[in-house]
């Protein structure tokens, strides 16, 4: 579908890839109405990361609202907006940002279809509250006639041999042979130090997370847009599956990083974690770091045995 792919800096419907080095609102103003099929992003969380200036919460919400309004203008009637967001932390108290952004979307006439929980195992450790190990993706559509390709993102069945035990289908397999609906809780590793996709960006999307949205919420040839592009992950996921990809990034070093990664994807050399790869199990992998240094190997072996037995005990 796409030959001789090149990266443009200005949006034109005839382009394939657009990497805009500047403010997303300037880019959005050049995008025609109803031309985007998917807007997906992870905006700054206003917690003082190196790529953002911490603002008063009210100012931050106003800035987000301005971007969201323009994204809705550019969204097709069959399109979706997915906003991946975490918590704002104020003197140790957390404020879930998706709850503050929800009214902005609904006031613009959008309908929420899912509040997806993205769970991961690694992150900063807290000492006065439980450590955060999830973020949310709030998915909205512009109309009731939206694109949703469930079959393209089904995951393996847990019990593929399960059968109906009564009724007219008794004895027949009850599972969809293409796999099951992945649900609204997604366990996908985040991009930390030992992740194959790790770059110098402190809050990087894993490609497989975006691939699931691209495949399910768009069709080939559609436009996918990310107003806060970061290292280019959204464009990578889009062009990998024969979609057009566009995004804006204000930080110069991330623009260069995104361009390099996109070029590697075009060349087929970008290393990413494959979709549907099982989450790493250090015990099954034989990782010696599973053994606590204050225990002997024999003690750890006995502890593992007791843990396995405990899974099958009953009162």
N, C-alpha and C positions, 0 to 999 in steps of 0.2 A: 504493500500500500504506500509506503513512504520510501522514496529513493533519494539518495544524495542528501541526507539529513544535514541541516545546518542550524546554527543557533542564532536567532535574531534578537535584537534589543528593543524592537518596537512591535506592537501588536498589529497584525494584519490577518484576516481570516485565511489567507492563502499560505501563511507560515505554518511550520510544523512545531518548532520549539521557540519559545520566547523567554529569555532571561533578562529581565529589566533591572538595571543597576540603580535603583532609586526607590522613592516612596510609592507604595502600592496604590494610593489614591490617584496619583498622576497616571499610572498605568491603567487603572480601572476607568478613568475618564475617557480613555481612547478605545475602550472595548464596546462594541455595539450592544444594544439591548438584546436580551434573551439569546445570547450566543454561547454561553457556557453551560455545560451539562453537569459538571460537578465542581463545587468549590470546597476544597478541603485544606485545613491548615491547623497549625499549632501556634497561636500567637504568643507573644511575650506574656508572662504571668504577673508582671509588675512586682517581682521579688528582688530586683537589683542584680540580675545576671549581667555579664560583661557587655552584652549587646543591647541593653535597655537602660533607660534612666527611670528610676523609681518615681512614680507620680502619686498624687493624691488619688485615692480609689475612685472618687467621682470623676476626675479628669480622665483616668484610664478607661472607665466605662464609656464616657463620651467619645473617646477616640475609637474604641472598638465599635460603637454604634455607627459612626460615620463610615467605617470600612464595610460593616455588614450591610448598611443601606445600599451602597454601591454594588456590592456583590449580588444582592437580591435583584437589583435593576438589570444586571447582566445575565441573570440565571434564566435558563429556558423553562417553559411551563412543565416539562418533564424532568427538570433538574433537581439536584439535591445540594444542600449545604451541610458539611460536617465540620464542627468546631471542636477540636481536641484541646482540653483545658484541664488544669489542675486546681490547686488551692492557693489563695493569697494568704500569706502569713503575716499577722500583725501582732507583734509583741507576744509571740507564742500561741496566739489564738488563730485558728484557721477559718477562712471564709471560702466556701466552695464557689468558684467563679462561674460555673455553669448555671447556678441558680440566679445569679445577678444578670447574666446575659440572656436567659430564657425569655424574659418579657420583651426584649428588643426584637427577637425573631417573631414572636407571636403578634406583636403590635404591627409588624410588617405583613401579616397575613399568612405566615408560614405555619405548618403543622409539624409537630415532633412525631417521628416514627419510632425512634429508639433512643434510649440513653444507655450507651454501651460502656461497660466497665472494662478498661484495659488493665489487666493485672500483670505485674512483673515481680521478680524476686529480689532485685538488687536496687539499692539507692542509699541515700543518707540515713544514718542511724540517729534516732531521737533519744533523748534521755529523760524527758518529762512528759512524753506522750508516746503512743504507739507509732512506730515508723511507717511513713506513707509508702504503700506498695501498689497504688492504683492511680489512674487518671480516667477522666470521662471523655467520651466523644458524643456530643449531642447532634443527632441527625434530624434535619428538617427537610421538608419538600415544599415546593411552591404550590402544587396542585395535588389532587387525588390521583391524577393520571401520571404517575412517576415511573421512571425506569427502575426495575428491580429484577436482576438476574440471579436468583438463588442458586440454580444448578451450577453456576460457574464457581461458587465458593463453598460448596458442601464439603464437609470434613468426614473422615472415616467413621463408620459406625462403631460403637463400643461393643455391641453384640449383633454382628451381622447375621448370625444364624437364628435369631429370635423369630418365633412363629406365633400367629394368632392361636389361642387355645380354645376359643369358642366362637359361635356365630357363623355366618355364611362363609367367612374366610378361614375357618379353623384348619390348621395344618399348613397354611400358606405363610411364606415369609412376610413379616410385618415391616421390614425395613426398606427404605428407598435404596435401590441398588447403586445409585449415584452418591450415596452418603447422606449424612444428616445436616440439618440446619445448625450452623455454628453457635446459635444462641446470642445472647447479649452480654456475655462475660467471656472476654478473649484473653487467653494466657499466651502472651508473646513476649519473649525476652526484650528488655530495653537495651539501648546501645551504650554499654559500659566498656571498661578498659579492655576486656578480652573478647569483645564482639568483633567479628570480622569486618563490620562496616565502620568501626570507630574512626572518627577524624578529630580535628581540634575543636569542634563545636561541642559545648557542654550539654546541650539538650537536643539530641539528634533523633529524628524519626527512624525506626526500622522500616526498610522497604516493604517487607511482607505485610506490615500493618496497613499501608496505603494500597498495596495491591488488592487486598480484599475489598476495599471500597471501590477502586477503579473497576474491577471486574463485575461487581454486583450492581453498581449504580450508573454505569455508562455502557455505551456500545462502541464498537470500533469506529474510529473516525471522529468521535466526539472531542470536545475541548475540556481539559481538566485544568483548574486554576488554583494557585496557592498564593495568597497575598503576603504571606510571611515565609518566604521560600527556604531560608536557612541554607543547608548544604545541597539542595536540589532534589531531595528524595521524591517529592511529589511528581516532578517532571520525569524522573527516572522510572517510576512505577507506571506513569502514563505511556511513555513511548515504548516501554517494554511490551505493552499489550496493545500496540497499534492505535493509540489515542494521540491527540495533540496535547502538548503540555506547555503551560505558561506560569510565570511567577515573578515576584518582585522581591528584592533583597537590598537593604540599605547599607549593610556593613561590607566594605570593599573586600576584605579577606575571605568572607563567606561567598561573595559573588565569584571570586576566582576559584574557590574550592568547589562550588556548585558546577561551574563550567567544566572543571577538570573531571568531576565525577560523571557528568552527562556525556562528555566526550568518551570516557571509558565505557559507558553503557552502550553508546553507539558503536564503538569498536568491538564490543563483546568481551571486554577484559575486566569489567567492574565486578568485584567480589561482593556477594551479598548472601545473607542467610536464606536458604530456600523456603518457600511457603510449605506449610504442613510438616516441616521437620520437627520431630519430637523435642520437647524441652529437655535440656541437658540434665541427666541424673548422675551426680558425682559418684554415688555408690556403685551403680551399674558400670560406670566408666573406670572403676578401680582407682579413683583419685585418692592418694594417700592423705590429702588434707582433710578427709572425712574423719581421720583418727585424731581425737583431741590430744594435745601434747601432755596433758596431765593424766592420761590413762595409758595403760599398757595395751599392746595389740590384742592380747588375750581378753582383757577387760572390755575393749571395744567390740570384739567379736561376740562376746556374751551379751552385750547391750543390744547389738543388732539383732541377735537371735530373739531376745525378749521382746523387742519392738515388733518383729514379724509375728510372733505368737500372739501379741496383744491385739492384732487386727482381727483375729478369729475367735476371741473369747466372748462369752456372754454371761450376763448376770444370772 
